[in-house]
Amino acid sequence: VRTLAPIVLVNWTSEEGYRFSPSMIGAAGAMGVLPEAGVLDARAMDDGERYGDALARTGWAGTADPSALRRAAAYFEAHIE
């Protein structure tokens, strides 16, 4: 399928806010609602682990700049169960 614009798929982490608060913390950091440094320094509610450390420990830290997503012409969030 050819599209008129590039399509980017994103897998957010901690959107339910189970361990790290507030919910949707990954998306909020990437979209500039919360400062990225504050997101990475957020502490888990159960054991105090830092969000940035949890991402690194699980292999989800990545190298892409999440703020690049702010240039998207459109944004659609779907929940697949």
N, C-alpha and C positions, 0 to 999 in steps of 0.2 A: 504494500500500500504506500503510495506517495502522499506526503502531507505538505501543506503550504508552509509550515513552520516546524522546527525541530521539536521532538517530544522528549521530555526528560522524566524518567521514573525515579521517585524518591521513596526510600524506606525510612520513615521517621522512627526514632526510638523514644520510649517513655512518654507516649502520647496519652496513656491512661492515667498517668500520675501515680502509679502504684508505689514505686520506691522513691521517686524524685518528684518534688512539688515545685511549681504548679503543673497540672496536667498540660499536655501539648508543649512541653518545655523545649523539645528539639525543634519543632516548627517555629515556635516563638523566637528562638535564638536565631534561626536562619533568616526569618523574615524581618528581624530588627525590632520586634516587639519587646524582647528582653536582650540585654547586652550579652554578647557571646562569652565574655570572660565570666560573667555572673552565672550563666548556664553551666559552663564547665566546672565552676566551683560549687555548684549546688550540692548539698549533702543528702544522702539517702536517709529516709525516715527510720529505717530499721537498724542500720549499723553505722551510719555516718560516713559511708564510703563516698568519695567525691565523684560526681558525674563524669568528669573528664577521665578519671582513673578507671572507672567502670567501663567506659568506652574502650580505652586502651587494653584493659585486661581481657575483654571479650573479643577483641579484634575489630571493633566497630568504629575506631577513632577516625579512620579515613584521612585523606590528604586534600580533598577538595575544599574550596572556600565556600561555606554554606551561604554567604551573602550574595554569591553569584546568582542564586535563584531569584533574587529580588528583581532581576531584569526580565523575568518571564512575562510574556504578554497576557497570560491567563493562568489561573491556578484552580485546579479541581481536586478535591479530596474525596477519595472513595474508601469505604471500609469493606473489606472482603472477609467474610467469615467462613 
